[in-house]
């Protein structure tokens, strides 16, 4: 900016030299542009966000010790993040271990524990012992997966060394066990007391392999108090700025080749519990610092509601605490499909969210009174967690458009049913490879699978998909329809090896019309019977390959190594009826993959598949690849909104990149516009600093480039100024009566550090905590999912009575908001066109003085040369100040 002033002094030289005259004119234009940028740039929002703290910045490494029978002193275990934790994947690596011998010896056992003692947790405080199976057993017979300590098996055991009464059988005893004591409540009373955790929701790792070189790696499925309230990790301790989350512990128990008494166990396979004293004494303990879970904002602050795309859920959850501390307003967020969020803006009620996060623009855009501020660059990705016997974790995977089309249309027989002599390949899938790992096209792209052991070729399950209807689903179908091979496959043409699309998907016009959901159109049913052949039950595609609630749920289930399929049957002990259940998954054989967002994939430490762009270059969803894609986006029909180009980006760009926008109406009341403009400015300013601390941009997003930040700043300014008065008069602040109810939403998020809800709710929800919601509207619904949705969900209910954020008159063509009385509105006093100074502006009114000075200088710099040029009647288009400004706006 400072260079503009010396350039202005060149003005007298303009008569002598046309080049210098042009430079003078350009310098004047530069001053004007500098003034414009100064007015539009986002200003600091109070104290700067904490320095970025990547997960590696809080890594902790500890060594094992020598035991009475096994030596672990050469073992080094690293937990790669120990601060700012939440429900997420936690990377754990190690070296110096003894290679695992089959399913028998030399492995690690990992568990999450609570405990307030600085020395570490007690074994009673650890979540462990609910795994259905131990390696190589197929049943509950292996004590390595239990809390049981058989009498006499451990010479060092002095606490649990006496038989205990057998429940319900007087006079009979059984071996003792280590009870689980929760952070609040009574201890468990039996070995299979699942009051607090059970085989379907525990996160324990009872058998983690060490490779032949002595190294190993896993991504532990860490749980906050949302998923495991009995551990209390992240429970809010303290209030206000001093609030912190309750800490917890990660405990690693290395196992060797000996039992506690020094023996080699049964057939050389030790089978005692890690909670037995001898093994527990070898534990390696890591303290874990959790972000506080719960609403970070005092509930007496005025509420502003926001809603929309799941692509910003993790980001908004992080930003909420900083936004709360920077003003007098608390911002709540309801996750819902983008189309529903846009509908809430177009047909607002008195309780509708006034700001929506969307990928596609609001119909009509700025002409209809809506501004769009880019706030997040993210992407869709195929995340996977794939264990394989002998080779450990699979880390590299390539999928092209046609392979993805095959997965999304259930075109592999094994995606529809378990193939047996009684359940053969369905007629409409005959001739197709049984599963993706048997597909020649997949093996050609991933030749290491063809060379791998047979266990790697085992069926990995159907692809896990979100049940939410969303703009980002359309991005996926556009990606496939833009590729000739995938498009022709979806239309019914066989691939070069003869594989055809599942005929039940052929007539859905997926290659042309697309859709905002992932249909499961195959009606095939498979019958299961009990051992007698008398009791029968059937399952279909929704059981074999169920939906997840949303993309966060996809990532969480993929990290567990299963798609949650219920295609096995057990007799219910109470009713005697057959029930569909999820089959047991042995440690070392967990494998799953699903379509999720890059932030959720990063959060749960998933590997991601490389996808080809228009050049055929296989790219991963890295920050640089996402930004390379954004550079190639073109303007949509709405000014300021870029259209995703999944089938068109080239070079190093990642194809499934998206930009999410914060959209709001300029017809909102002035105080609401001011608040929502602050959200836009924070999101595009301090909110783009990447890290794991509250207020920062979570990993998995790409920090926005300057071009998008400038667009966001401009949108915030326009929103705060509000809509200019129209020729027919100003809008009525009271608004017309008889408002139309808003559309239903799915899930909510609460606070920084918390986990988004995965339940459903009808109405406009307001986050009341971490994953809970209350909202205006009634009714409820749910999508079939692979589990209980333990992250929490929204519930419909009465409104909170917070100040309305609905626009006073609504955009053209929209149904106005009102109090529901049905009384018509009358013209009222004109709303102010602006609200004065920028909220939280560090420069405040000073920048407007600077703006005036720069404008004056710019006009002076242009006026002199312009008068001289007029005399010579010479001006080229490139000299026009309007050309420069237009180019600035177009980027």
C-alpha positions in Angstrom: 0.0 0.0 0.0 2.8 2.4 0.8 4.1 2.4 -2.7 1.0 4.3 -4.0 2.1 7.6 -2.5 5.5 8.1 -4.2 3.9 7.0 -7.5 1.5 9.9 -7.2 4.4 12.4 -7.4 5.1 11.2 -10.9 2.0 13.0 -12.2 3.9 16.1 -13.6 6.0 13.8 -15.8 2.9 12.6 -17.6 3.1 15.3 -20.2 6.6 14.5 -21.2 6.3 10.7 -21.6 3.2 8.6 -22.4 4.6 5.5 -20.6 5.0 7.5 -17.4 1.5 9.0 -17.9 0.1 5.4 -18.0 2.1 4.5 -14.9 0.7 7.5 -13.1 -2.8 6.5 -14.1 -2.1 2.9 -13.0 -0.7 4.2 -9.6 -3.9 6.1 -9.1 -5.9 3.0 -9.9 -3.6 1.1 -7.5 -4.6 3.5 -4.7 -8.2 3.0 -5.4 -7.8 -0.7 -5.4 -5.8 -0.5 -2.2 -8.7 1.4 -0.6 -11.1 -1.2 -1.8 -9.1 -4.0 -0.4 -8.6 -2.2 2.9 -12.4 -1.9 3.2 -13.1 -5.5 2.3 -10.3 -7.4 4.1 -11.5 -9.3 7.2 -10.4 -7.7 10.4 -8.9 -9.4 13.4 -11.6 -10.8 15.7 -10.3 -10.0 19.2 -7.4 -12.1 20.6 -5.7 -14.3 18.0 -6.4 -18.0 17.9 -4.0 -20.3 19.7 -1.0 -21.4 17.7 -1.7 -24.3 15.5 -1.2 -27.6 17.3 -0.9 -30.4 14.9 -1.3 -33.9 16.3 2.4 -34.6 15.9 3.1 -31.5 18.1 1.9 -33.4 21.2 3.4 -36.8 20.4 4.7 -38.8 23.4 7.1 -41.8 23.2 7.7 -44.2 26.1 9.7 -47.4 26.5 8.8 -50.8 27.8 10.5 -52.5 30.7 12.0 -55.9 31.5 9.5 -58.3 33.0 10.0 -61.5 35.1 9.6 -63.6 31.9 9.6 -61.3 28.9 11.8 -58.4 28.1 10.1 -55.3 26.6 12.9 -52.8 27.4 13.7 -52.4 23.7 10.1 -51.6 22.8 9.3 -47.9 22.1 5.7 -46.9 21.7 4.6 -43.5 20.4 1.2 -41.9 20.8 1.1 -39.2 18.1 -1.4 -36.9 19.7 -2.0 -36.4 23.4 -3.6 -32.9 23.5 -6.8 -31.4 22.2 -8.4 -34.8 21.8 -12.0 -35.8 21.1 -13.8 -38.8 19.7 -11.4 -39.6 16.9 -8.8 -42.0 15.6 -5.5 -41.9 17.5 -2.3 -42.9 15.8 -0.1 -45.3 17.7 3.2 -46.6 16.4 6.0 -48.7 17.9 9.4 -50.2 17.1 11.8 -52.5 18.8 9.1 -55.2 19.4 9.4 -58.9 18.8 7.5 -60.0 15.6 4.1 -61.5 16.2 4.0 -65.3 15.9 0.8 -66.1 14.0 -2.1 -65.7 16.4 -0.2 -66.8 19.5 2.5 -64.6 20.9 4.2 -61.2 20.9 1.5 -58.5 20.3 0.1 -55.4 22.0 -3.1 -54.9 23.8 -4.5 -51.3 24.0 -7.3 -49.9 26.1 -8.8 -46.5 27.1 -9.1 -45.7 30.8 -10.2 -43.0 33.1 -8.6 -42.0 36.4 -7.8 -38.9 38.4 -4.6 -40.2 40.0 -1.6 -38.5 38.3 0.3 -41.8 38.4 -2.2 -43.4 36.1 -5.4 -45.4 36.1 -6.3 -48.6 38.0 -7.2 -51.7 36.0 -10.7 -51.4 37.3 -11.0 -48.1 35.4 -10.2 -49.5 32.0 -12.7 -50.2 29.2 -11.7 -53.8 28.4 -13.1 -57.3 28.3 -16.1 -57.0 26.0 -14.6 -58.4 22.8 -16.5 -61.4 21.6 -13.5 -63.3 20.5 -9.8 -63.6 20.9 -7.5 -64.5 18.0 -7.5 -68.1 17.1 -10.3 -69.0 19.4 -13.6 -68.2 17.7 -15.4 -68.0 21.1 -15.1 -66.6 24.6 -12.5 -69.2 25.6 -9.5 -67.0 25.3 -8.9 -65.0 28.5 -6.7 -62.5 26.7 -10.0 -60.8 25.6 -11.6 -60.9 29.1 -11.4 -59.5 32.6 -11.3 -63.1 34.0 -8.4 -64.1 36.2 -8.5 -67.9 36.8 -7.4 -68.8 40.4 -3.8 -69.8 40.6 -2.7 -68.6 37.1 -0.7 -65.6 38.4 1.7 -65.9 41.3 1.7 -62.1 41.8 -2.1 -61.7 41.9 -3.2 -60.9 45.5 -6.5 -59.0 44.9 -8.5 -61.3 42.6 -7.2 -64.7 43.7 -10.1 -66.3 45.4 -13.2 -68.0 43.9 -16.4 -66.0 44.0 -20.0 -67.1 44.2 -21.6 -68.1 40.9 -24.5 -65.7 40.1 -27.8 -67.3 40.8 -26.5 -70.7 41.9 -26.1 -71.1 45.7 -23.1 -73.0 46.8 -21.3 -72.9 43.5 -18.2 -70.7 42.8 -16.4 -69.5 39.7 -13.1 -67.7 39.0 -12.8 -64.1 40.0 -12.7 -61.1 37.5 -11.7 -57.5 37.6 -14.9 -55.4 37.8 -15.2 -52.2 35.8 -15.8 -49.1 37.9 -17.2 -46.2 35.9 -16.5 -42.5 36.6 -19.9 -42.4 38.1 -22.1 -45.3 39.2 -21.7 -48.8 40.7 -19.1 -51.3 39.5 -20.1 -54.2 37.3 -21.3 -57.3 39.0 -20.4 -60.1 36.5 -18.1 -60.9 33.7 -20.7 -60.2 31.1 -22.3 -57.1 32.8 -22.7 -54.8 29.8 -24.2 -51.9 31.7 -21.5 -49.5 30.5 -20.0 -51.0 27.4 -20.6 -54.1 25.3 -19.2 -56.0 22.4 -20.7 -53.7 19.8 -19.4 -50.4 21.2 -16.1 -51.1 23.1 -12.9 -49.7 21.6 -10.4 -52.1 23.1 -7.7 -53.6 21.0 -6.9 -57.1 22.3 -4.5 -58.2 19.6 -2.4 -55.7 17.6 0.4 -57.3 15.5 4.1 -56.4 15.4 5.6 -56.8 11.9 8.7 -58.8 11.0 10.9 -55.7 11.3 9.7 -55.1 14.9 7.5 -52.1 14.0 3.7 -51.7 14.2 0.9 -49.2 13.7 -2.7 -48.8 14.6 -5.3 -46.1 14.8 -7.0 -46.5 18.1 -10.7 -45.5 18.1 -10.6 -42.9 20.9 -13.9 -42.2 22.6 -15.1 -39.0 24.3 -17.8 -38.8 27.0 -20.3 -38.6 24.2 -19.5 -42.2 23.1 -18.4 -43.5 26.5 -20.0 -41.5 29.4 -18.8 -44.1 31.8 -15.2 -43.0 31.1 -16.0 -39.2 31.2 -13.2 -38.2 28.9 -13.8 -34.6 28.1 -16.4 -33.9 30.8 -16.4 -30.2 31.4 -14.4 -29.3 34.5 -14.6 -25.6 35.6 -16.5 -22.8 33.9 -15.8 -20.0 31.5 -12.3 -19.4 30.2 -10.9 -21.8 32.8 -13.0 -24.7 31.7 -11.1 -27.8 30.6 -12.0 -31.4 29.7 -11.5 -34.3 32.1 -8.3 -36.1 31.1 -8.1 -39.8 30.5 -5.4 -42.5 29.7 -4.2 -44.8 27.0 -2.8 -48.0 28.4 -0.6 -50.3 26.3 0.1 -53.8 27.6 2.8 -55.6 25.7 2.4 -59.4 25.5 5.3 -61.8 25.0 5.3 -65.6 24.9 4.9 -66.5 28.6 2.1 -66.9 31.1 2.4 -65.2 34.5 3.9 -68.4 36.0 6.6 -68.5 33.3 5.0 -71.3 31.3 4.3 -71.2 27.5 0.6 -71.5 27.9 -1.7 -74.0 26.2 0.1 -75.4 23.1 2.5 -72.4 23.2 -0.4 -69.9 23.2 -0.6 -67.8 26.4 -4.2 -67.0 27.1 -4.3 -65.0 30.3 -5.9 -61.5 30.7 -3.8 -58.3 30.4 -5.5 -57.2 33.6 -3.7 -60.0 35.5 -1.1 -58.5 37.8 2.0 -59.8 36.1 0.9 -58.5 32.7 -0.6 -55.3 34.1 2.8 -54.5 35.8 4.3 -54.2 32.3 1.8 -51.6 31.1 2.9 -48.4 29.3 0.7 -45.4 30.3 0.0 -42.2 28.3 -2.0 -39.3 29.7 -4.6 -37.9 27.3 -5.8 -34.3 27.3 -9.4 -34.0 26.0 -11.1 -30.9 24.8 -14.1 -30.0 27.0 -17.4 -31.5 25.7 -20.5 -29.4 26.0 -21.8 -26.0 25.1 -18.8 -23.5 25.4 -21.1 -20.5 25.5 -23.3 -19.3 28.4 -26.9 -20.0 27.6 -27.9 -16.5 28.6 -26.3 -15.1 25.5 -28.5 -14.3 22.6 -28.7 -17.2 20.2 -28.1 -17.1 16.4 -29.0 -20.3 14.6 -27.2 -21.8 11.7 -27.7 -25.0 9.8 -26.5 -26.9 6.8 -23.8 -29.0 5.2 -22.0 -31.8 7.1 -18.9 -30.6 5.3 -18.5 -27.8 7.8 -19.6 -29.7 10.9 -16.1 -30.3 12.3 -15.1 -26.7 11.4 -18.1 -25.0 12.9 -17.8 -27.1 16.0 -14.3 -25.8 16.4 -15.2 -22.2 15.6 -18.1 -22.0 18.1 -16.0 -21.4 21.2 -14.0 -18.6 19.6 -17.1 -16.9 18.2 -18.7 -17.1 21.7 -15.7 -15.5 23.4 -15.6 -12.7 20.8 -19.0 -11.3 21.2 -22.4 -11.2 23.0 -23.9 -14.0 20.8 -23.8 -17.7 20.8 -24.0 -19.5 17.5 -25.7 -22.9 17.3 -25.5 -25.3 14.4 -27.9 -28.0 13.1 -26.5 -30.4 10.6 -28.9 -31.0 7.7 -29.0 -31.6 4.0 -28.1 -28.5 2.0 -31.4 -28.5 0.1 -33.3 -28.4 3.4 -31.0 -25.6 4.7 -31.6 -23.5 1.6 -35.4 -24.1 1.9 -35.2 -22.7 5.4 -33.7 -19.5 4.0 -36.3 -19.3 1.2 -39.3 -19.9 3.4 -38.2 -18.8 6.9 -40.1 -18.8 10.1 -39.6 -16.8 13.2 -37.3 -19.6 14.5 -35.5 -20.5 11.3 -31.7 -20.5 11.2 -30.7 -17.2 9.5 -27.5 -18.6 8.0 -27.1 -21.8 6.0 -24.0 -23.6 5.0 -24.3 -24.9 1.5 -22.4 -26.2 -1.5 -24.8 -25.2 -4.2 -26.1 -21.6 -4.0 -29.5 -20.4 -2.9 -31.7 -20.1 -6.0 -31.6 -16.6 -7.3 -28.4 -15.7 -5.5 -27.8 -12.1 -4.8 -30.7 -11.0 -7.1 -33.0 -12.8 -4.6 -31.3 -11.0 -1.7 -28.7 -13.7 -0.6 -25.0 -13.3 -0.2 -22.6 -16.3 -0.2 -19.3 -16.3 1.6 -16.9 -19.2 1.0 -15.9 -20.6 4.4 -14.3 -24.1 3.9 -12.5 -26.1 1.3 -13.0 -29.8 1.7 -13.5 -33.0 -0.3 -15.2 -36.3 -0.5 -13.0 -39.4 -0.3 -13.1 -43.1 -0.1 -11.7 -43.8 3.4 -10.6 -47.3 4.3 -9.2 -49.3 7.2 -7.9 -52.6 5.9 -6.0 -55.1 8.0 -4.4 -58.1 6.4 -2.8 -61.1 8.0 1.0 -61.1 7.6 1.3 -57.7 5.9 -0.4 -55.4 8.5 -2.3 -52.3 7.4 -3.0 -51.7 3.7 -2.1 -48.1 3.0 -2.3 -47.7 -0.8 -5.4 -48.1 -2.8 -6.5 -46.9 -6.3 -10.1 -46.7 -7.5 -11.1 -45.4 -10.8 -14.5 -44.0 -11.8 -15.9 -47.3 -13.1 -14.8 -49.2 -10.0 -16.6 -46.7 -7.9 -19.7 -47.0 -10.1 -19.6 -50.8 -9.6 -19.5 -50.3 -5.8 -22.3 -47.8 -5.7 -24.6 -50.0 -7.8 -24.0 -53.2 -5.8 -22.8 -54.9 -9.0 -20.6 -57.5 -7.2 -22.6 -60.6 -6.0 -20.9 -60.6 -2.6 -22.2 -57.1 -2.0 -25.7 -58.5 -2.2 -25.4 -61.8 -0.3 -23.1 -64.3 1.3 -22.6 -66.9 -1.5 -23.4 -70.5 -0.4 -24.7 -73.6 -2.1 -28.2 -72.5 -0.9 -27.6 -68.9 -1.8 -25.9 -68.8 -5.2 -25.1 -65.8 -7.4 -28.4 -64.1 -8.3 -29.2 -64.4 -12.0 -28.9 -60.7 -12.7 -25.3 -60.7 -11.4 -24.1 -63.9 -13.0 -20.7 -63.6 -14.8 -19.6 -60.7 -12.6 -16.6 -61.0 -10.3 -17.7 -62.1 -6.8 -16.2 -59.0 -5.1 -14.0 -56.1 -5.9 -10.8 -57.9 -4.8 -11.6 -60.5 -7.5 -12.2 -57.9 -10.2 -9.5 -57.8 -12.9 -9.9 -54.1 -13.2 -9.2 -53.6 -9.5 -6.2 -56.0 -9.6 -4.8 -54.2 -12.6 -4.8 -50.9 -10.6 -3.6 -52.6 -7.4 -1.3 -55.4 -8.5 0.0 -55.8 -4.9 -3.3 -57.5 -4.0 -2.8 -60.2 -6.7 0.6 -61.0 -5.2 -0.6 -60.9 -1.6 -1.6 -63.9 0.6 -5.0 -65.3 0.1 -6.3 -63.7 3.4 -5.8 -60.3 1.7 -8.2 -61.3 -1.0 -11.0 -62.1 1.4 -14.2 -60.1 0.9 -13.9 -56.6 2.4 -17.7 -55.9 2.7 -19.9 -53.5 0.7 -19.0 -49.8 0.6 -20.4 -47.8 3.5 -22.5 -44.9 2.4 -24.3 -42.0 4.1 -28.1 -42.0 4.3 -28.2 -38.2 4.1 -29.4 -36.5 0.9 -26.8 -33.9 0.0 -25.2 -31.7 -2.6 -22.0 -33.6 -2.2 -23.7 -36.8 -3.4 -24.5 -35.0 -6.6 -20.8 -34.2 -6.9 -20.0 -37.9 -6.8 -22.5 -38.7 -9.6 -21.2 -35.8 -11.7 -17.7 -37.3 -11.3 -18.9 -40.6 -12.6 -21.1 -39.3 -15.4 -18.2 -37.1 -16.6 -16.1 -40.2 -17.3 -16.9 -42.1 -20.5 -16.1 -45.6 -19.0 -18.2 -45.1 -15.9 -21.0 -43.5 -17.7 -21.3 -46.3 -20.3 -21.1 -48.9 -17.4 -24.0 -47.2 -15.6 -26.0 -47.2 -18.9 -25.5 -51.0 -19.2 -22.4 -51.5 -21.3 -20.1 -54.3 -20.0 -16.6 -53.4 -19.0 -13.7 -55.0 -21.0 -13.8 -58.2 -18.9 -17.6 -58.6 -19.3 -18.9 -57.3 -16.0 -22.3 -55.5 -16.2 -24.1 -53.1 -13.9 -26.6 -54.5 -11.5 -29.8 -54.3 -13.7 -31.9 -52.9 -10.8 -29.8 -49.7 -11.0 -29.7 -49.5 -14.9 -33.0 -47.6 -15.2 -32.4 -45.0 -12.5 -30.7 -42.6 -15.0 -27.7 -42.2 -12.6 -25.4 -41.4 -15.5 -27.5 -38.6 -16.8 -29.9 -37.2 -14.2 -27.8 -38.0 -11.1 -29.3 -37.8 -7.7 -28.6 -36.4 -4.2 -28.7 -39.9 -2.6 -27.2 -43.3 -3.0 -30.0 -45.7 -3.8 -30.0 -49.3 -2.7 -32.3 -50.7 -5.4 -31.6 -54.4 -5.4 -34.5 -56.3 -3.8 -32.7 -59.7 -3.5 -33.5 -61.5 -0.3 -31.4 -64.3 1.2 -32.9 -66.8 3.7 -31.1 -68.1 6.7 -32.2 -71.1 8.9 -31.2 -72.5 12.3 -29.4 -75.8 12.7 -32.7 -77.7 12.4 -33.7 -75.9 9.3 -37.1 -75.0 10.9 -36.6 -71.4 12.0 -36.1 -68.9 9.1 -35.1 -65.3 8.6 -34.2 -63.3 5.5 -31.9 -60.4 4.9 -31.5 -58.0 2.0 -29.2 -55.4 0.6 -29.9 -52.9 3.5 -28.9 -55.6 6.0 -25.9 -56.8 4.0 -24.6 -53.3 3.3 -26.5 -50.8 5.6 -26.4 -47.1 5.5 -24.6 -45.0 8.0 -26.4 -42.0 9.4 -24.0 -39.5 7.9 -20.4 -39.2 6.6 -19.0 -38.8 10.2 -20.7 -42.1 11.0 -19.2 -43.7 7.9 -15.7 -42.8 9.1 -16.4 -44.0 12.6 -17.6 -47.4 11.4 -14.9 -47.8 8.8 -12.3 -47.2 11.6 -14.0 -50.1 13.5 -13.2 -52.2 10.5 -16.8 -53.2 9.6 -19.7 -51.8 7.6 -22.1 -53.0 10.3 -23.7 -55.7 8.1 -26.3 -57.9 9.8 -26.2 -61.0 7.6 -25.6 -63.6 10.3 -28.3 -65.2 12.5 -28.4 -66.2 16.1 -31.1 -67.6 18.3 -32.4 -65.0 20.8 -32.0 -66.5 24.2 -35.2 -64.9 25.5 -37.6 -65.3 22.6 -36.0 -68.3 20.9 -36.4 -66.6 17.6 -33.7 -66.1 15.0 -32.3 -62.6 15.0 -30.0 -60.9 12.4 -26.6 -60.0 14.0 -23.3 -58.6 13.0 -20.8 -61.4 12.5 -17.7 -61.4 14.7 -14.6 -59.8 13.2 -11.3 -61.2 14.3 -8.4 -58.8 15.1 -6.1 -58.6 12.1 -9.0 -59.1 9.7 -10.9 -55.9 10.0 -11.5 -54.2 6.7 -14.0 -51.6 5.6 -14.3 -48.7 3.3 -16.8 -45.9 2.7 -17.5 -42.5 1.1 -16.8 -39.9 3.7 -15.5 -36.3 3.9 -11.8 -35.6 4.2 -12.2 -34.0 7.7 -13.8 -37.1 9.1 -11.3 -39.4 7.4 -8.5 -37.3 9.0 -10.2 -37.3 12.3 -10.4 -41.1 12.4 -7.0 -41.7 10.9 -8.3 -43.5 7.8 -6.3 -44.3 4.8 -7.7 -42.7 1.6 -8.0 -44.1 -1.9 -6.3 -42.3 -4.8 -8.8 -41.2 -7.5 -8.0 -40.1 -11.0 -8.8 -36.6 -12.3 -9.5 -35.6 -15.9 -5.8 -36.2 -16.9 -5.9 -39.7 -15.4 -3.6 -38.6 -12.6 -4.3 -40.4 -9.4 -4.4 -37.9 -6.5 -5.2 -38.0 -2.8 -7.2 -35.4 -0.9 -4.3 -33.4 0.4 -4.5 -29.7 1.0 -2.4 -28.9 -2.0 -4.5 -31.1 -4.3 -7.7 -29.5 -3.0 -6.4 -26.0 -3.6 -5.2 -27.0 -7.1 -8.8 -28.1 -7.9 -10.3 -24.8 -6.5 -8.0 -22.8 -8.8 -9.6 -24.6 -11.7 -13.2 -24.0 -10.6 -15.3 -21.7 -12.7 -18.0 -19.2 -11.7 -21.5 -20.7 -11.3 -24.7 -18.9 -12.3 -24.5 -17.0 -9.0 -21.8 -14.4 -8.8 -19.2 -15.2 -6.1 -20.0 -18.9 -6.0 -17.7 -21.4 -7.7 -19.0 -24.6 -9.2 -17.3 -27.9 -8.3 -15.7 -29.5 -11.4 -15.3 -33.2 -10.4 -14.9 -34.4 -13.9 -12.8 -31.5 -15.3 -9.9 -30.7 -13.0 -6.5 -31.7 -14.2 -2.8 -31.9 -13.3 -2.3 -32.3 -9.5 -5.9 -31.4 -8.6 -8.1 -33.8 -6.5 -11.4 -34.3 -8.3 -13.9 -34.5 -5.5 -13.0 -31.2 -4.0 -15.8 -28.9 -2.8 -16.2 -25.3 -1.4 -18.8 -24.7 1.2 -20.5 -21.3 1.5 -22.2 -19.5 4.3 -25.4 -18.0 2.9 -27.7 -15.4 4.5 -30.3 -12.9 3.4 -29.7 -9.2 3.2 -33.3 -8.7 4.3 -32.5 -9.9 7.8 -32.7 -7.5 10.7 -29.6 -5.3 11.2 -28.5 -7.0 14.4 -28.8 -10.5 12.8 -26.9 -9.4 9.7 -24.1 -8.0 11.9 -23.8 -11.3 13.8 -23.8 -13.5 10.8 -21.3 -11.3 9.0 -19.1 -11.9 12.0 -19.3 -15.6 11.5 -18.3 -15.2 7.8 -15.3 -13.0 8.8 -14.1 -15.3 11.5 -14.5 -18.4 9.3 -12.5 -16.8 6.5 -10.0 -15.2 8.8 -8.7 -16.7 12.1 -10.8 -19.8 11.4 -8.5 -20.7 8.5 -5.5 -21.3 10.9 -5.1 -25.1 10.8 -4.7 -27.0 14.1 -6.5 -29.0 16.7 -7.2 -26.3 19.3 -10.7 -24.7 19.6 -11.2 -22.0 17.0 -8.8 -23.5 14.5 -9.5 -25.3 11.2 -9.4 -29.0 11.8 -7.2 -31.3 9.9 -8.7 -32.6 6.6 -9.7 -29.1 5.4 -7.5 -27.0 3.1 -6.9 -23.4 4.3 -8.7 -21.1 1.9 -6.6 -19.2 -0.6 -6.6 -15.4 -0.7 -9.1 -15.3 -3.5 -11.7 -17.1 -1.5 -11.0 -15.0 1.6 -11.5 -11.8 -0.4 -14.8 -13.2 -1.7 -15.9 -14.0 1.9 -14.9 -10.5 3.1 -16.9 -8.9 0.4 -19.9 -11.0 1.1 -19.8 -10.1 4.8 -19.7 -6.4 3.9 -22.7 -6.7 1.6 -24.6 -8.7 4.2 -23.9 -6.2 6.9 -25.0 -3.3 4.7 -28.3 -5.0 4.0 -30.6 -4.8 1.1 -31.0 -1.3 -0.5 -34.5 0.1 -0.3 -36.5 -1.0 -3.4 -38.7 1.3 -5.6 -41.9 0.1 -3.9 -40.7 1.0 -0.5 -38.8 -0.6 2.4 -39.6 -4.0 3.8 -41.8 -4.4 6.9 -39.7 -5.2 9.9 -42.6 -7.0 11.4 -43.0 -9.2 8.4 -46.1 -10.7 7.0 -48.0 -13.2 9.1 -48.7 -16.8 8.6 -45.1 -18.0 8.1 -44.4 -21.4 6.5 -42.6 -24.0 8.7 -39.0 -24.8 7.9 -37.8 -28.2 6.7 -36.6 -30.9 9.0 -32.9 -31.4 9.8 -30.6 -34.3 10.7 -28.3 -34.3 13.6 -26.7 -31.4 15.5 -23.4 -30.3 16.8 -22.8 -28.6 20.1 -19.5 -27.2 21.0 -15.8 -27.1 20.3 -14.3 -30.4 21.2 -17.5 -32.3 20.9 -18.8 -34.7 18.4 -21.5 -34.1 16.0 -24.8 -35.8 16.6 -25.8 -38.5 14.2 -29.5 -38.9 15.1 -32.3 -37.1 13.3 -34.7 -34.4 14.2 -37.5 -32.6 12.5 -37.5 -28.8 12.9 -34.9 -26.2 13.3 -32.6 -27.6 16.0 -30.4 -25.7 18.3 -27.4 -27.3 19.8 -27.8 -27.6 23.5 -24.7 -29.6 24.2 -22.6 -32.0 22.3 -24.9 -33.7 19.9 -28.2 -32.9 21.5 -30.7 -30.5 20.1 -34.0 -28.9 20.7 -35.9 -27.4 17.9 -39.1 -25.9 16.5 -41.2 -28.4 14.9 -42.3 -31.9 15.6 -41.9 -35.4 14.4 -38.9 -37.5 14.0 -37.3 -39.9 11.6 -34.2 -42.1 11.3 -32.1 -43.6 8.7 -31.1 -47.3 8.9 -27.5 -47.4 10.1 -24.8 -49.9 11.1 -25.2 -49.2 14.8 -26.8 -47.3 17.6 -25.6 -43.9 16.5 -23.9 -43.4 19.9 -22.8 -39.9 19.0 -26.2 -38.6 19.9 -29.0 -37.2 17.9 -31.4 -34.3 17.8 -35.0 -34.3 19.1 -37.8 -32.1 18.0 -39.4 -29.9 20.6 -40.5 -26.4 21.4 -38.5 -23.5 20.3 -36.1 -21.8 22.7 -37.6 -18.3 22.5 -34.4 -16.9 21.2 -34.4 -13.7 19.1 -35.7 -14.3 15.6 -33.2 -14.4 12.8 -35.8 -14.6 10.1 -35.8 -11.8 7.5 -38.4 -9.2 8.0 -39.8 -9.4 4.5 -38.1 -12.4 3.0 -36.5 -12.6 -0.4 -38.6 -12.2 -3.5 -40.9 -15.1 -4.0 -40.4 -16.5 -0.5 -43.0 -17.0 2.2 -42.5 -14.4 4.9 -41.9 -15.1 8.5 -44.2 -14.0 11.2 -45.6 -14.9 14.6 -48.1 -17.4 13.1 -51.1 -15.2 13.8 -52.0 -14.9 10.2 -52.2 -11.1 10.3 -50.9 -9.3 7.3 -47.9 -7.0 7.5 -47.9 -3.3 6.8 -45.1 -1.1 5.6 -42.9 -0.1 8.5 -40.0 2.2 9.0 -37.1 1.9 6.7 -34.2 -0.3 7.9 -30.8 1.4 8.0 -28.7 0.6 5.0 -25.6 0.1 7.1 -24.9 -0.6 10.7 -21.9 1.6 11.1 -18.5 0.1 12.1 -17.5 -3.4 11.3 -18.1 -5.7 14.3 -15.0 -6.5 16.3 -12.9 -4.3 13.9 -9.4 -3.7 15.3 -9.1 -0.7 13.1 -12.7 0.5 13.7 -13.4 4.0 12.3 -9.8 4.6 11.6 -9.8 2.5 8.5 -12.6 4.6 7.0 -10.4 7.7 7.4 -7.6 5.8 5.7 -10.1 4.8 3.0 -11.0 8.4 2.4 -7.4 9.4 2.1 -6.5 6.6 -0.3 -9.6 7.3 -2.4 -8.7 11.0 -2.6 -5.1 10.1 -3.6 -6.3 7.7 -6.1 -8.7 10.1 -7.7 -6.0 12.7 -7.9 -3.6 10.2 -9.4 -6.2 9.4 -12.1 -7.8 12.8 -12.7 -4.6 14.7 -14.0 -3.6 12.1 -16.5 -7.2 11.6 -17.5 -7.6 15.4 -18.4 -4.4 15.3 -20.4 -5.4 12.1 -22.1 -8.8 13.6 -23.0 -7.0 16.4 -24.9 -5.1 13.8 -26.9 -8.3 11.7 -27.2 -6.2 8.5 -26.5 -7.3 5.8 -24.0 -6.9 2.1 -24.6 -9.2 -0.5 -22.9 -6.3 -1.7 -20.8 -6.0 1.8 -19.3 -9.6 1.8 -18.1 -9.8 1.7 -14.3 -13.0 -0.3 -14.7 -11.1 -3.1 -16.5 -8.7 -3.4 -13.6 -11.6 -3.6 -11.1 -13.5 -6.1 -13.1 -10.3 -8.3 -13.3 -9.9 -8.0 -9.6 -13.4 -9.3 -9.0 -12.9 -12.2 -11.4 -9.8 -13.3 -9.6 
